[in-house]
Amino acid sequence: MAAVRACGFIVFRRLARSTPPPNNIEYLLLQTSYGEHHWTPPKGHVDPGEDDLTTALRETQEEAGLEAKHLRVVEDFAKELCYEVRGKPKEVLYWLAELRDPEATVTLSEEHQDYRWAPLEEACSLAQYKDLQDTLKAAQKHLT
């Protein structure tokens, strides 16, 4: 059975210089408006004929209102998560992207009911799945 493939971005922002690193880094998590209302970075299924990065950019725009011009992709970071959803294999590829303007507005789609900018520890407690927590920790390590 072929795995369902999804792609997205772990979007982060750096706060003003008043906050010392690494606590100046916050991650964007979106809360789904369906199911268990879990928290996740923006991501979605790859459309036919679409490459992974295009999917990640499209989904981030659709789910958070952030366009490619708002993001600076971190070139040397990508993590693939493999897990099962309702008995079917799923692969999710995440890149890391910095929000160029930390004050940029997040605009949610109907798929999500809330969003939060959270430092690593809070982001990990919101993201209930260990593989996503590990990915957030790896991103933090990469950035610091």
DRENPA-3360 file (N, C-alpha, C; in nm, 2 decimals, always signed):
BEGIN
1 = MAAVRACG = +0.08/-0.12/+0.00/+0.00/+0.00/+0.00/+0.09/+0.12/+0.00 ~ +0.07/+0.21/-0.10/+0.15/+0.33/-0.11/+0.11/+0.43/+0.01 ~ +0.21/+0.49/+0.06/+0.19/+0.59/+0.17/+0.13/+0.71/+0.12 ~ +0.04/+0.77/+0.19/-0.01/+0.91/+0.16/+0.11/+1.00/+0.19 ~ +0.13/+1.10/+0.10/+0.25/+1.19/+0.12/+0.20/+1.33/+0.14 ~ +0.26/+1.39/+0.24/+0.22/+1.53/+0.27/+0.35/+1.61/+0.30 ~ +0.34/+1.74/+0.27/+0.46/+1.82/+0.29/+0.42/+1.95/+0.36 ~ +0.51/+2.01/+0.43/+0.48/+2.14/+0.50/+0.61/+2.20/+0.55;
9 = FIVFRRLA = +0.59/+2.31/+0.62/+0.70/+2.39/+0.68/+0.68/+2.39/+0.83 ~ +0.80/+2.38/+0.90/+0.80/+2.42/+1.04/+0.84/+2.57/+1.03 ~ +0.74/+2.66/+1.05/+0.77/+2.80/+1.04/+0.81/+2.86/+1.18 ~ +0.92/+2.93/+1.18/+0.96/+2.99/+1.30/+0.98/+3.14/+1.28 ~ +0.98/+3.21/+1.40/+1.02/+3.36/+1.39/+1.11/+3.39/+1.51 ~ +1.19/+3.49/+1.48/+1.29/+3.53/+1.59/+1.23/+3.66/+1.64 ~ +1.22/+3.67/+1.77/+1.16/+3.78/+1.84/+1.27/+3.89/+1.85 ~ +1.22/+4.01/+1.88/+1.31/+4.13/+1.90/+1.43/+4.09/+1.99;
17 = RSTPPPNN = +1.53/+4.17/+1.98/+1.66/+4.14/+2.05/+1.65/+4.14/+2.20 ~ +1.54/+4.19/+2.25/+1.52/+4.19/+2.40/+1.52/+4.05/+2.46 ~ +1.48/+3.95/+2.38/+1.48/+3.81/+2.43/+1.60/+3.74/+2.39 ~ +1.68/+3.69/+2.49/+1.81/+3.62/+2.45/+1.78/+3.49/+2.39 ~ +1.87/+3.44/+2.29/+1.86/+3.31/+2.24/+1.88/+3.20/+2.35 ~ +1.82/+3.08/+2.34/+1.74/+3.04/+2.23/+1.59/+3.07/+2.24 ~ +1.56/+3.14/+2.35/+1.42/+3.17/+2.38/+1.35/+3.27/+2.29 ~ +1.43/+3.33/+2.20/+1.38/+3.42/+2.10/+1.32/+3.36/+1.98;
25 = IEYLLLQT = +1.33/+3.22/+1.97/+1.27/+3.15/+1.86/+1.14/+3.09/+1.90 ~ +1.03/+3.12/+1.82/+0.90/+3.07/+1.84/+0.85/+2.99/+1.71 ~ +0.78/+2.89/+1.73/+0.73/+2.80/+1.62/+0.58/+2.82/+1.61 ~ +0.54/+2.82/+1.48/+0.40/+2.83/+1.45/+0.33/+2.70/+1.45 ~ +0.23/+2.68/+1.53/+0.15/+2.56/+1.53/+0.00/+2.60/+1.51 ~ -0.07/+2.52/+1.43/-0.21/+2.54/+1.40/-0.29/+2.43/+1.46 ~ -0.41/+2.47/+1.52/-0.50/+2.37/+1.58/-0.61/+2.33/+1.49 ~ -0.62/+2.20/+1.46/-0.72/+2.16/+1.36/-0.86/+2.19/+1.41;
33 = SYGEHHWT = -0.95/+2.21/+1.32/-1.09/+2.23/+1.36/-1.17/+2.10/+1.35 ~ -1.11/+1.99/+1.33/-1.17/+1.86/+1.32/-1.10/+1.76/+1.41 ~ -1.16/+1.64/+1.42/-1.10/+1.53/+1.49/-1.06/+1.57/+1.64 ~ -0.94/+1.54/+1.68/-0.90/+1.56/+1.81/-0.84/+1.70/+1.84 ~ -0.86/+1.79/+1.74/-0.81/+1.93/+1.75/-0.67/+1.94/+1.78 ~ -0.59/+1.85/+1.72/-0.45/+1.85/+1.75/-0.37/+1.97/+1.68 ~ -0.25/+1.99/+1.73/-0.17/+2.10/+1.69/-0.06/+2.05/+1.59 ~ -0.04/+2.12/+1.49/+0.05/+2.08/+1.38/+0.11/+2.20/+1.31;
41 = PPKGHVDP = +0.23/+2.19/+1.25/+0.27/+2.29/+1.16/+0.18/+2.28/+1.03 ~ +0.18/+2.39/+0.95/+0.11/+2.38/+0.82/+0.17/+2.28/+0.73 ~ +0.08/+2.19/+0.68/+0.12/+2.08/+0.59/-0.01/+2.03/+0.51 ~ +0.02/+1.96/+0.41/-0.10/+1.90/+0.34/-0.05/+1.80/+0.23 ~ -0.15/+1.74/+0.17/-0.12/+1.63/+0.07/-0.06/+1.69/-0.06 ~ +0.03/+1.61/-0.12/+0.09/+1.65/-0.25/-0.02/+1.62/-0.36 ~ -0.04/+1.73/-0.44/-0.14/+1.71/-0.55/-0.06/+1.64/-0.67 ~ -0.14/+1.57/-0.75/-0.08/+1.51/-0.87/+0.01/+1.61/-0.95;
49 = GEDDLTTA = +0.13/+1.57/-0.99/+0.21/+1.65/-1.07/+0.29/+1.76/-0.99 ~ +0.27/+1.77/-0.86/+0.32/+1.88/-0.78/+0.45/+1.83/-0.71 ~ +0.55/+1.91/-0.71/+0.67/+1.86/-0.63/+0.65/+1.90/-0.48 ~ +0.74/+1.84/-0.40/+0.72/+1.85/-0.25/+0.72/+1.99/-0.20 ~ +0.82/+2.07/-0.25/+0.84/+2.21/-0.20/+0.72/+2.29/-0.24 ~ +0.67/+2.27/-0.37/+0.55/+2.35/-0.41/+0.43/+2.32/-0.32 ~ +0.42/+2.19/-0.28/+0.31/+2.15/-0.19/+0.33/+2.23/-0.06 ~ +0.45/+2.22/+0.00/+0.47/+2.29/+0.13/+0.43/+2.44/+0.12;
57 = LRETQEEA = +0.48/+2.50/+0.01/+0.45/+2.65/+0.00/+0.30/+2.67/-0.02 ~ +0.23/+2.59/-0.10/+0.09/+2.60/-0.12/+0.01/+2.58/+0.00 ~ +0.04/+2.48/+0.07/-0.03/+2.45/+0.20/-0.01/+2.55/+0.30 ~ +0.11/+2.61/+0.31/+0.14/+2.71/+0.41/+0.06/+2.84/+0.38 ~ +0.05/+2.86/+0.25/-0.04/+2.98/+0.21/-0.19/+2.95/+0.24 ~ -0.23/+2.83/+0.21/-0.37/+2.80/+0.23/-0.41/+2.79/+0.38 ~ -0.32/+2.74/+0.46/-0.36/+2.71/+0.60/-0.32/+2.83/+0.69 ~ -0.22/+2.90/+0.66/-0.18/+3.01/+0.75/-0.17/+3.15/+0.68;
65 = GLEAKHLR = -0.20/+3.15/+0.55/-0.20/+3.28/+0.48/-0.06/+3.34/+0.46 ~ +0.04/+3.26/+0.47/+0.18/+3.30/+0.46/+0.23/+3.26/+0.32 ~ +0.27/+3.35/+0.24/+0.32/+3.32/+0.10/+0.47/+3.30/+0.10 ~ +0.52/+3.25/-0.01/+0.66/+3.22/-0.03/+0.74/+3.35/+0.00 ~ +0.69/+3.47/-0.04/+0.77/+3.59/-0.01/+0.78/+3.62/+0.14 ~ +0.70/+3.56/+0.22/+0.70/+3.59/+0.36/+0.80/+3.50/+0.43 ~ +0.85/+3.40/+0.36/+0.93/+3.29/+0.42/+1.08/+3.29/+0.37 ~ +1.17/+3.26/+0.45/+1.31/+3.23/+0.41/+1.33/+3.08/+0.45;
73 = VVEDFAKE = +1.34/+3.00/+0.34/+1.36/+2.86/+0.36/+1.50/+2.83/+0.41 ~ +1.52/+2.75/+0.52/+1.65/+2.71/+0.56/+1.69/+2.59/+0.48 ~ +1.80/+2.61/+0.40/+1.83/+2.52/+0.29/+1.87/+2.38/+0.34 ~ +1.94/+2.37/+0.45/+2.00/+2.24/+0.48/+1.93/+2.17/+0.60 ~ +1.80/+2.18/+0.60/+1.72/+2.11/+0.70/+1.59/+2.05/+0.64 ~ +1.57/+1.92/+0.65/+1.45/+1.86/+0.61/+1.43/+1.73/+0.69 ~ +1.31/+1.71/+0.74/+1.29/+1.58/+0.82/+1.16/+1.52/+0.77 ~ +1.18/+1.38/+0.75/+1.06/+1.31/+0.71/+1.01/+1.22/+0.82;
81 = LCYEVRGK = +0.88/+1.23/+0.85/+0.81/+1.16/+0.95/+0.72/+1.05/+0.88 ~ +0.73/+0.93/+0.94/+0.64/+0.82/+0.88/+0.56/+0.76/+1.00 ~ +0.43/+0.76/+0.98/+0.34/+0.71/+1.08/+0.21/+0.66/+1.01 ~ +0.12/+0.61/+1.09/+0.00/+0.56/+1.04/-0.12/+0.65/+1.08 ~ -0.21/+0.67/+0.99/-0.34/+0.74/+1.02/-0.45/+0.65/+0.98 ~ -0.53/+0.61/+1.08/-0.64/+0.51/+1.06/-0.59/+0.39/+0.98 ~ -0.48/+0.34/+1.02/-0.43/+0.21/+0.96/-0.36/+0.23/+0.83 ~ -0.35/+0.35/+0.78/-0.28/+0.37/+0.65/-0.15/+0.44/+0.67;
89 = PKEVLYWL = -0.04/+0.40/+0.60/+0.08/+0.47/+0.62/+0.08/+0.61/+0.56 ~ +0.15/+0.70/+0.63/+0.16/+0.84/+0.59/+0.30/+0.89/+0.60 ~ +0.35/+0.96/+0.50/+0.48/+1.03/+0.51/+0.46/+1.18/+0.51 ~ +0.53/+1.24/+0.60/+0.52/+1.39/+0.60/+0.67/+1.44/+0.60 ~ +0.69/+1.53/+0.50/+0.82/+1.59/+0.49/+0.81/+1.74/+0.53 ~ +0.89/+1.78/+0.63/+0.89/+1.91/+0.68/+1.03/+1.98/+0.64 ~ +1.01/+2.10/+0.59/+1.13/+2.19/+0.58/+1.12/+2.29/+0.69 ~ +1.22/+2.37/+0.71/+1.23/+2.47/+0.81/+1.23/+2.61/+0.74;
97 = AELRDPEA = +1.14/+2.70/+0.78/+1.13/+2.83/+0.72/+1.12/+2.94/+0.82 ~ +1.19/+3.05/+0.80/+1.18/+3.16/+0.89/+1.09/+3.26/+0.84 ~ +1.00/+3.31/+0.92/+0.91/+3.42/+0.89/+0.99/+3.55/+0.88 ~ +1.00/+3.61/+0.76/+1.09/+3.73/+0.74/+1.05/+3.84/+0.83 ~ +0.92/+3.87/+0.85/+0.87/+3.97/+0.93/+0.79/+3.90/+1.05 ~ +0.85/+3.91/+1.17/+0.79/+3.84/+1.29/+0.65/+3.89/+1.32 ~ +0.62/+4.01/+1.27/+0.48/+4.06/+1.30/+0.38/+4.03/+1.19 ~ +0.42/+3.95/+1.09/+0.33/+3.92/+0.98/+0.21/+3.85/+1.03;
105 = TVTLSEEH = +0.09/+3.87/+0.97/-0.04/+3.82/+1.02/-0.06/+3.68/+0.97 ~ -0.10/+3.59/+1.06/-0.14/+3.46/+1.02/-0.29/+3.46/+1.00 ~ -0.33/+3.40/+0.88/-0.47/+3.40/+0.85/-0.51/+3.25/+0.83 ~ -0.60/+3.20/+0.92/-0.63/+3.06/+0.92/-0.74/+3.03/+0.81 ~ -0.73/+2.90/+0.76/-0.84/+2.85/+0.67/-0.94/+2.78/+0.76 ~ -1.05/+2.73/+0.70/-1.15/+2.66/+0.77/-1.10/+2.53/+0.84 ~ -0.98/+2.48/+0.79/-0.93/+2.36/+0.85/-0.88/+2.37/+0.99 ~ -0.85/+2.50/+1.03/-0.80/+2.52/+1.16/-0.88/+2.63/+1.24;
113 = QDYRWAPL = -0.88/+2.61/+1.37/-0.96/+2.70/+1.46/-0.87/+2.79/+1.54 ~ -0.75/+2.77/+1.55/-0.66/+2.85/+1.63/-0.52/+2.83/+1.59 ~ -0.43/+2.93/+1.63/-0.29/+2.91/+1.61/-0.21/+2.97/+1.72 ~ -0.09/+2.93/+1.74/-0.01/+2.98/+1.84/+0.14/+2.99/+1.80 ~ +0.20/+3.09/+1.84/+0.35/+3.10/+1.83/+0.40/+3.06/+1.97 ~ +0.49/+2.95/+1.97/+0.53/+2.90/+2.10/+0.68/+2.87/+2.09 ~ +0.75/+2.90/+2.21/+0.89/+2.86/+2.22/+0.89/+2.70/+2.23 ~ +1.01/+2.65/+2.21/+1.03/+2.51/+2.19/+0.95/+2.42/+2.30;
121 = EEACSLAQ = +0.97/+2.45/+2.42/+0.91/+2.37/+2.53/+0.76/+2.36/+2.51 ~ +0.69/+2.48/+2.50/+0.55/+2.49/+2.48/+0.51/+2.42/+2.35 ~ +0.58/+2.44/+2.24/+0.55/+2.38/+2.11/+0.55/+2.23/+2.13 ~ +0.65/+2.17/+2.20/+0.66/+2.03/+2.22/+0.54/+1.98/+2.30 ~ +0.49/+2.05/+2.40/+0.38/+2.00/+2.48/+0.25/+2.01/+2.40 ~ +0.24/+2.11/+2.30/+0.12/+2.12/+2.21/+0.12/+2.00/+2.11 ~ +0.24/+1.98/+2.06/+0.26/+1.87/+1.96/+0.27/+1.74/+2.03 ~ +0.16/+1.66/+2.03/+0.16/+1.55/+2.12/+0.23/+1.43/+2.07;
129 = YKDLQDTL = +0.27/+1.43/+1.94/+0.34/+1.31/+1.89/+0.49/+1.32/+1.90 ~ +0.55/+1.22/+1.95/+0.69/+1.22/+1.98/+0.78/+1.25/+1.85 ~ +0.74/+1.20/+1.74/+0.82/+1.23/+1.62/+0.82/+1.38/+1.58 ~ +0.70/+1.44/+1.60/+0.69/+1.58/+1.58/+0.77/+1.66/+1.68 ~ +0.77/+1.62/+1.81/+0.85/+1.68/+1.91/+1.00/+1.67/+1.88 ~ +1.04/+1.55/+1.83/+1.18/+1.53/+1.80/+1.22/+1.62/+1.68 ~ +1.13/+1.64/+1.59/+1.15/+1.73/+1.47/+1.17/+1.87/+1.52 ~ +1.08/+1.92/+1.61/+1.09/+2.05/+1.66/+1.23/+2.07/+1.73;
137 = KAAQKHLT = +1.26/+1.97/+1.81/+1.39/+1.98/+1.89/+1.51/+1.98/+1.79 ~ +1.50/+1.90/+1.68/+1.61/+1.90/+1.58/+1.62/+2.04/+1.51 ~ +1.50/+2.10/+1.49/+1.50/+2.23/+1.43/+1.57/+2.34/+1.52 ~ +1.53/+2.33/+1.65/+1.59/+2.42/+1.75/+1.74/+2.40/+1.75 ~ +1.79/+2.28/+1.75/+1.93/+2.25/+1.76/+2.00/+2.30/+1.63 ~ +1.93/+2.29/+1.52/+1.99/+2.34/+1.39/+2.01/+2.49/+1.40 ~ +1.91/+2.56/+1.46/+1.91/+2.70/+1.46/+2.00/+2.77/+1.57 ~ +2.03/+2.69/+1.67/+2.12/+2.74/+1.78/+2.25/+2.68/+1.77;
% end
